[in-house]
Amino acid sequence: MKLVYNVDDKPKFGQLIIFGVQQLLAIMAATLVVPVTIGNGMSSAAALFGAGVGTLIYILFTKKRSPVFLGSSFAFIGSMFAAFAGGVSMSLGFLGLILGALFAGLVYVVIAIIVKFAGVKWINKLMPAVVIGPTVSIIGLSPAGNAIGDLTSGGLKVDGASVASPYVALICGLVTLFVVCISSVYSKKTAKLIPFIIGILSGYAVAAIFTIIGNAAGIDALKVIDFSHITALFANGISINSFVKVPDFTFLTAFKGISELNASYVITIIAAYVPVAFVVFAEHIADHKNISTIIEKDLLEDPGLSRTLLGDGIGSMIGAFFGGCPNTTYGESVGCVAITRNASIFTIIAAAIMAMIISFVSPFVAFVNSIPSCVMGGVCVALYGFIAVSGLKMIQKVDLEDNRNLFVVSAILIAGIGGLTVKFGNVEITTIACALILGIVINIILSKKKDVVTEK
């Protein structure tokens, strides 16, 4: 795949702003949903600020060579819930979030030190293309059900259920998808590089028309957008907070919980976070193999896995200090790079800086929160699909006529698509990690025959 902008290329300032906004829109919904899922007073705006900070730290450690945005990690949701378990106060829970990210980040730091001395050849041997290719595909395929489910879901909900007709929502989602596809293929110059912005705005416009008609005619089935996120800004009149508001940073509340901290709670946090960090390490490898394929440079060699791990780990620590959420490389960001063919690191830097600035801008955060699920579903169909295809491209040169390779690929795909997970108490090994581990084990077992033949 020929890139329009390579990693070191710097678009013009005006284009850079637009490209940065597109990256931001691609990752923002998922980044904001994690703190919403956890609740307990967590701030979506603070999580967005933390993601921006974490991304800049990651870029610094990777010497500006890895064009990917870091957002709130879904893998740690169970761990984050554990920080509030047992009816602890909000301040102690927030302190637990920061400590948990610190312990998880330290796992990455330790592994990075080991990799620094041991090198990465053992990883390439442990995870060859026949293993890593289908695993990358699973990164795109595993959330496919969520994307399709979102296609038929509107934004306005009553008692947890969408009031909009699934057919109306589907129209909005398909308009978004079609516009993204058409913009990417038929547009020229800058428009060709911002298909997601054009698609989201088009889908939102159609949804807004349906919603306005629904409100005017009193037809709930047409109410696709929940405008309450925006109207809430002016519910008590117009004030400075209607436009600019300092996010509720995690550390501001966490410091109040220091007096409540005890050894038992710390052990609980360690047990909740550290095992998950080892699981996410496997996903870290798969993500960076995928990015490497897109930019045609092996990031595990240059700048090196030790640096990507340090960037991810320390970025998570500092990001959680502000937003409470450990960060991770985002498949949505990688998909955006793949589709737009814009791998410029300056685009990622611009997106990170804008994430930090926008977290203070109340109307923009409210607008993003108001984007209906069906519109984001239309975008995610394209994003997740590209991730899945990029994984399949990795196994193009793998001999699938050989049953040893065929069984490895088959096991990974079925385990991933089927949603295989393993849970030990509060620790859950994710679908992607399960599929990868299963593939590694099968590949090792079946490769023994090949070794015997070679020795003869």
C-alpha positions as CSV (number, residue, x, y, z in Angstrom):
1,M,0.0,0.0,0.0
2,K,1.6,3.3,-1.1
3,L,1.3,6.0,1.5
4,V,0.2,9.5,0.6
5,Y,2.0,10.9,3.7
6,N,4.9,8.8,5.1
7,V,5.8,8.8,8.8
8,D,8.2,11.7,8.5
9,D,6.1,13.8,6.1
10,K,4.6,17.0,7.4
11,P,1.3,18.1,5.8
12,K,0.6,21.9,5.5
13,F,-0.8,23.5,8.6
14,G,-4.4,23.7,7.5
15,Q,-4.4,20.1,6.3
16,L,-2.7,19.0,9.6
17,I,-5.6,20.5,11.6
18,I,-8.2,18.7,9.5
19,F,-6.2,15.4,9.6
20,G,-5.8,15.7,13.3
21,V,-9.5,16.2,13.8
22,Q,-10.2,13.1,11.7
23,Q,-7.9,11.0,13.9
24,L,-9.5,12.4,16.9
25,L,-13.0,11.5,15.7
26,A,-11.9,8.0,14.9
27,I,-10.7,7.3,18.5
28,M,-12.8,9.7,20.5
29,A,-16.0,7.7,21.0
30,A,-14.1,4.6,22.3
31,T,-11.9,6.8,24.5
32,L,-14.9,8.5,26.1
33,V,-17.0,5.4,26.6
34,V,-14.6,3.7,29.1
35,P,-15.0,6.3,31.9
36,V,-18.7,6.4,31.2
37,T,-18.8,2.6,31.6
38,I,-16.9,2.7,34.9
39,G,-19.0,5.6,36.3
40,N,-18.2,6.5,39.9
41,G,-17.6,10.1,39.0
42,M,-15.0,9.5,36.3
43,S,-14.7,12.3,33.7
44,S,-14.8,11.7,30.0
45,A,-13.1,15.0,29.3
46,A,-10.2,14.1,31.7
47,A,-9.8,10.7,30.0
48,L,-9.5,12.5,26.7
49,F,-6.9,14.8,28.1
50,G,-5.0,11.8,29.5
51,A,-5.1,10.0,26.2
52,G,-3.6,13.1,24.5
53,V,-0.8,13.3,27.1
54,G,-0.1,9.5,26.9
55,T,0.1,9.7,23.1
56,L,2.7,12.5,23.2
57,I,4.8,10.5,25.7
58,Y,4.5,7.4,23.5
59,I,5.6,9.4,20.4
60,L,8.6,10.7,22.4
61,F,9.7,7.3,23.5
62,T,9.3,5.8,20.0
63,K,11.4,8.6,18.4
64,K,8.4,9.8,16.3
65,R,8.4,6.6,14.3
66,S,5.1,4.9,15.3
67,P,2.0,6.8,13.9
68,V,-0.7,5.6,16.3
69,F,-2.9,7.2,18.9
70,L,-3.2,5.8,22.4
71,G,-6.7,5.8,24.0
72,S,-8.5,4.4,27.0
73,S,-7.9,0.6,27.2
74,F,-11.0,-1.6,27.3
75,A,-8.9,-4.5,28.6
76,F,-8.6,-2.9,32.1
77,I,-12.3,-2.2,32.6
78,G,-12.6,-5.1,35.0
79,S,-9.5,-3.9,36.9
80,M,-10.9,-0.4,37.1
81,F,-14.2,-1.7,38.6
82,A,-12.1,-3.5,41.2
83,A,-10.7,-0.1,42.3
84,F,-14.2,0.8,43.5
85,A,-15.2,-2.6,44.9
86,G,-16.2,-2.9,48.5
87,G,-17.9,0.4,48.7
88,V,-14.6,2.5,48.9
89,S,-14.8,6.2,48.7
90,M,-14.5,8.0,45.4
91,S,-11.2,9.5,46.5
92,L,-9.7,6.1,47.4
93,G,-11.1,4.6,44.2
94,F,-9.5,7.3,42.1
95,L,-6.2,6.8,43.9
96,G,-6.6,3.1,43.1
97,L,-7.0,3.9,39.4
98,I,-3.7,5.8,39.4
99,L,-1.9,3.1,41.4
100,G,-3.3,0.4,39.1
101,A,-2.0,2.2,36.0
102,L,1.4,2.6,37.8
103,F,1.7,-1.1,38.5
104,A,0.6,-2.1,35.0
105,G,3.0,0.4,33.5
106,L,5.8,-1.0,35.6
107,V,5.1,-4.5,34.1
108,Y,5.8,-2.9,30.7
109,V,9.0,-1.3,32.0
110,V,10.3,-4.6,33.3
111,I,9.5,-6.4,30.1
112,A,11.1,-3.5,28.1
113,I,14.3,-4.0,30.1
114,I,14.3,-7.7,29.4
115,V,13.7,-7.1,25.7
116,K,16.5,-4.5,25.6
117,F,19.0,-7.2,26.6
118,A,17.4,-10.3,25.0
119,G,16.4,-8.7,21.7
120,V,13.2,-9.4,19.7
121,K,14.3,-12.4,17.6
122,W,12.6,-14.8,20.1
123,I,9.3,-12.8,19.6
124,N,9.5,-13.2,15.8
125,K,10.1,-16.9,16.2
126,L,7.3,-17.2,18.8
127,M,4.9,-15.2,16.7
128,P,5.6,-15.6,13.0
129,A,3.3,-14.3,10.3
130,V,1.1,-17.5,10.5
131,V,0.3,-16.5,14.1
132,I,0.4,-12.8,14.1
133,G,-1.6,-12.3,10.8
134,P,-4.9,-13.9,11.9
135,T,-4.5,-12.4,15.3
136,V,-4.4,-8.9,13.8
137,S,-7.5,-9.9,11.8
138,I,-9.2,-10.8,15.1
139,I,-8.5,-7.3,16.4
140,G,-10.8,-6.1,13.6
141,L,-13.2,-9.0,13.6
142,S,-13.9,-9.3,17.4
143,P,-15.7,-6.0,17.7
144,A,-17.6,-6.5,14.4
145,G,-20.7,-7.5,16.3
146,N,-20.6,-4.2,18.2
147,A,-20.3,-2.2,15.0
148,I,-23.3,-4.0,13.4
149,G,-25.3,-3.6,16.6
150,D,-24.5,0.1,16.6
151,L,-25.8,0.4,13.0
152,T,-29.4,-0.1,14.2
153,S,-29.2,2.0,17.4
154,G,-30.0,5.6,17.8
155,G,-28.8,8.1,20.4
156,L,-32.0,8.9,22.4
157,K,-32.7,6.1,25.0
158,V,-35.5,5.5,27.4
159,D,-35.0,2.9,30.2
160,G,-31.7,1.9,28.4
161,A,-33.4,1.1,25.1
162,S,-33.1,3.2,21.9
163,V,-36.5,4.8,21.0
164,A,-35.5,5.3,17.3
165,S,-36.6,2.8,14.7
166,P,-33.8,0.4,13.9
167,Y,-34.5,1.0,10.2
168,V,-34.2,4.8,10.5
169,A,-30.9,4.3,12.4
170,L,-29.7,1.9,9.8
171,I,-30.3,4.5,7.1
172,C,-28.2,7.0,9.0
173,G,-25.5,4.4,9.5
174,L,-25.4,3.3,5.9
175,V,-25.3,6.9,4.7
176,T,-22.2,7.3,6.8
177,L,-20.6,4.1,5.5
178,F,-21.4,4.9,1.9
179,V,-20.1,8.5,2.1
180,V,-16.9,7.3,3.8
181,C,-16.3,4.7,1.0
182,I,-17.2,7.1,-1.8
183,S,-15.1,9.9,-0.4
184,S,-12.1,7.6,0.0
185,V,-12.3,6.2,-3.5
186,Y,-13.6,9.1,-5.7
187,S,-12.6,12.3,-3.9
188,K,-9.4,14.1,-4.9
189,K,-6.7,15.9,-2.9
190,T,-7.6,16.7,0.8
191,A,-11.2,15.3,0.6
192,K,-9.7,11.9,-0.2
193,L,-7.7,12.0,3.0
194,I,-10.6,12.9,5.3
195,P,-13.4,10.4,4.5
196,F,-14.3,9.9,8.1
197,I,-15.0,13.6,8.8
198,I,-17.1,13.8,5.7
199,G,-18.9,10.5,6.5
200,I,-19.6,11.4,10.1
201,L,-20.9,14.9,9.2
202,S,-23.1,13.5,6.5
203,G,-24.5,10.8,8.7
204,Y,-25.1,13.3,11.6
205,A,-26.9,15.7,9.2
206,V,-29.3,12.9,8.1
207,A,-29.8,11.9,11.7
208,A,-30.5,15.5,12.7
209,I,-33.1,15.9,9.9
210,F,-34.9,12.7,11.1
211,T,-34.7,13.9,14.8
212,I,-36.0,17.4,14.0
213,I,-38.9,15.9,12.1
214,G,-39.5,13.5,15.0
215,N,-39.5,16.2,17.6
216,A,-41.8,18.4,15.5
217,A,-44.3,15.6,14.8
218,G,-44.0,13.8,18.1
219,I,-42.7,10.6,16.5
220,D,-40.2,8.8,18.7
221,A,-39.2,6.4,16.0
222,L,-37.5,9.3,14.2
223,K,-35.5,10.6,17.2
224,V,-32.0,9.3,16.4
225,I,-29.9,12.0,18.1
226,D,-30.0,12.7,21.8
227,F,-29.5,16.5,21.9
228,S,-29.6,16.6,25.7
229,H,-25.8,16.5,25.8
230,I,-25.7,19.8,24.1
231,T,-28.8,21.5,25.7
232,A,-27.4,20.5,29.2
233,L,-24.7,23.1,28.6
234,F,-27.3,25.9,28.7
235,A,-29.8,24.3,31.2
236,N,-28.9,26.8,33.9
237,G,-28.3,29.7,31.5
238,I,-25.3,30.8,29.6
239,S,-22.0,30.9,31.6
240,I,-18.3,30.4,31.1
241,N,-18.8,26.7,31.8
242,S,-21.1,26.4,28.8
243,F,-18.1,26.9,26.6
244,V,-14.9,26.2,28.7
245,K,-14.6,23.9,31.7
246,V,-11.5,22.4,33.4
247,P,-11.9,18.6,33.4
248,D,-12.2,16.8,36.7
249,F,-8.7,15.4,36.6
250,T,-8.3,12.1,38.5
251,F,-5.4,13.2,40.7
252,L,-7.3,16.1,42.1
253,T,-9.7,13.7,43.9
254,A,-7.2,10.9,44.3
255,F,-4.9,12.9,46.6
256,K,-7.7,13.1,49.2
257,G,-7.7,9.3,49.4
258,I,-4.1,8.9,50.6
259,S,-5.2,8.9,54.3
260,E,-7.5,5.9,53.5
261,L,-4.9,3.8,51.7
262,N,-3.9,0.5,53.3
263,A,-1.9,-2.6,52.4
264,S,-5.0,-4.8,51.7
265,Y,-6.3,-2.3,49.2
266,V,-2.9,-2.0,47.4
267,I,-2.7,-5.8,47.1
268,T,-6.2,-5.9,45.6
269,I,-5.1,-3.3,43.0
270,I,-1.9,-5.2,42.2
271,A,-3.9,-8.4,41.7
272,A,-6.5,-6.6,39.5
273,Y,-4.0,-4.8,37.2
274,V,-0.7,-6.7,36.9
275,P,-2.1,-10.0,35.3
276,V,-4.0,-7.9,32.8
277,A,-0.8,-6.0,31.8
278,F,0.8,-9.3,30.8
279,V,-2.3,-10.1,28.7
280,V,-2.3,-6.7,27.0
281,F,1.4,-7.2,26.2
282,A,0.4,-9.8,23.6
283,E,-2.0,-7.3,22.1
284,H,0.8,-4.7,22.1
285,I,2.8,-7.0,19.9
286,A,-0.1,-7.7,17.5
287,D,-0.9,-4.0,17.1
288,H,2.7,-3.0,16.4
289,K,3.1,-5.8,13.9
290,N,0.0,-4.4,12.1
291,I,1.3,-0.9,12.1
292,S,4.7,-2.1,10.8
293,T,3.0,-3.8,7.9
294,I,1.1,-0.6,7.0
295,I,4.2,1.7,7.1
296,E,6.5,-1.1,5.8
297,K,8.9,-0.6,8.6
298,D,9.5,-3.1,11.5
299,L,8.8,-1.1,14.6
300,L,9.9,-4.0,16.8
301,E,13.4,-3.5,15.4
302,D,13.4,0.3,14.9
303,P,12.8,2.1,17.3
304,G,12.5,-1.3,19.0
305,L,10.0,-3.2,21.1
306,S,11.7,-1.9,24.3
307,R,10.9,1.7,23.3
308,T,7.3,1.0,22.2
309,L,6.7,-0.8,25.5
310,L,8.2,2.1,27.5
311,G,6.1,4.6,25.6
312,D,3.0,2.6,26.1
313,G,3.7,1.9,29.8
314,I,4.8,5.3,30.9
315,G,2.2,6.9,28.7
316,S,-0.5,4.9,30.5
317,M,0.9,5.9,33.9
318,I,0.8,9.6,33.2
319,G,-2.4,9.4,31.2
320,A,-4.2,7.7,34.1
321,F,-2.8,10.3,36.5
322,F,-5.0,12.8,34.6
323,G,-7.9,10.7,33.3
324,G,-7.9,7.5,35.4
325,C,-7.7,5.2,32.3
326,P,-4.7,3.1,31.3
327,N,-4.0,3.8,27.6
328,T,-3.3,1.4,24.7
329,T,-2.6,1.7,21.0
330,Y,-6.0,2.0,19.2
331,G,-7.0,-0.2,16.3
332,E,-9.3,2.6,15.2
333,S,-6.3,4.9,14.8
334,V,-4.4,2.2,12.8
335,G,-7.5,1.7,10.6
336,C,-7.7,5.4,10.0
337,V,-4.0,5.4,8.9
338,A,-4.6,2.4,6.6
339,I,-7.7,3.8,4.9
340,T,-6.5,7.4,4.4
341,R,-2.9,6.3,3.7
342,N,-1.8,9.1,5.9
343,A,0.9,7.8,8.3
344,S,2.3,11.2,9.2
345,I,3.5,11.3,12.8
346,F,2.6,15.0,12.8
347,T,-1.0,14.1,12.3
348,I,-0.9,12.0,15.5
349,I,0.9,14.8,17.4
350,A,-1.8,17.3,16.2
351,A,-4.6,14.9,17.3
352,A,-3.0,14.5,20.7
353,I,-2.6,18.2,21.2
354,M,-6.2,18.8,20.1
355,A,-7.4,16.1,22.4
356,M,-5.9,18.0,25.3
357,I,-7.2,21.3,24.2
358,I,-10.7,20.1,23.3
359,S,-11.1,18.4,26.7
360,F,-11.6,21.9,28.0
361,V,-14.1,22.9,25.2
362,S,-17.5,21.9,26.5
363,P,-19.5,22.2,23.2
364,F,-17.1,19.9,21.3
365,V,-17.2,17.2,23.9
366,A,-21.0,17.5,24.0
367,F,-21.2,17.3,20.2
368,V,-19.1,14.1,20.2
369,N,-21.2,12.6,22.9
370,S,-24.3,13.4,20.8
371,I,-23.1,11.5,17.7
372,P,-25.6,8.6,17.5
373,S,-24.4,5.0,17.7
374,C,-25.6,4.3,14.2
375,V,-23.3,7.0,12.7
376,M,-20.2,5.6,14.6
377,G,-21.3,2.1,13.6
378,G,-21.1,3.1,9.9
379,V,-17.5,4.4,10.5
380,C,-16.5,1.3,12.5
381,V,-17.6,-1.1,9.7
382,A,-14.9,0.5,7.5
383,L,-12.3,0.8,10.3
384,Y,-12.6,-2.7,11.7
385,G,-12.8,-4.2,8.2
386,F,-9.5,-2.6,7.2
387,I,-7.8,-3.9,10.4
388,A,-9.1,-7.4,9.6
389,V,-7.9,-7.2,6.0
390,S,-4.5,-5.9,7.0
391,G,-4.1,-9.1,9.1
392,L,-5.1,-11.3,6.2
393,K,-2.5,-9.6,4.0
394,M,0.2,-10.7,6.5
395,I,-0.5,-14.4,5.7
396,Q,-0.5,-13.9,1.9
397,K,2.8,-15.6,1.6
398,V,2.1,-18.3,4.2
399,D,1.6,-21.8,2.6
400,L,-2.0,-22.7,3.7
401,E,-1.7,-25.9,1.7
402,D,0.4,-27.1,4.6
403,N,-1.9,-28.4,7.3
404,R,0.5,-27.2,10.0
405,N,-0.2,-23.6,9.0
406,L,-3.8,-24.2,8.2
407,F,-4.6,-25.4,11.7
408,V,-2.9,-22.5,13.4
409,V,-4.8,-19.9,11.3
410,S,-8.1,-21.8,11.7
411,A,-7.8,-22.1,15.5
412,I,-7.0,-18.4,15.9
413,L,-9.8,-17.2,13.7
414,I,-12.5,-19.4,15.2
415,A,-11.3,-18.7,18.8
416,G,-11.3,-15.0,18.0
417,I,-14.6,-14.8,16.1
418,G,-16.3,-17.1,18.6
419,G,-15.3,-14.8,21.5
420,L,-13.2,-17.2,23.5
421,T,-12.3,-15.7,26.9
422,V,-10.9,-17.2,30.1
423,K,-11.5,-15.6,33.5
424,F,-9.7,-16.1,36.8
425,G,-11.5,-14.1,39.5
426,N,-11.4,-10.5,38.5
427,V,-8.8,-11.1,35.8
428,E,-10.1,-11.9,32.3
429,I,-7.9,-13.0,29.4
430,T,-9.4,-11.2,26.4
431,T,-10.5,-12.8,23.2
432,I,-7.5,-11.4,21.3
433,A,-5.1,-12.7,23.9
434,C,-6.8,-16.1,24.1
435,A,-6.7,-16.5,20.3
436,L,-3.0,-15.5,20.2
437,I,-1.9,-17.8,23.0
438,L,-3.9,-20.7,21.4
439,G,-2.2,-20.0,18.1
440,I,1.3,-19.8,19.6
441,V,0.8,-23.2,21.4
442,I,-0.5,-25.0,18.3
443,N,2.2,-23.5,16.2
444,I,4.9,-24.7,18.6
445,I,3.4,-28.2,18.8
446,L,3.0,-28.6,15.0
447,S,6.4,-27.1,14.3
448,K,8.2,-29.9,16.0
449,K,7.6,-32.1,13.0
450,K,9.2,-29.5,10.8
451,D,12.3,-29.4,13.1
452,V,12.7,-33.2,12.9
453,V,12.5,-33.1,9.1
454,T,15.1,-30.4,9.0
455,E,17.5,-32.3,11.2
456,K,17.3,-35.3,8.9
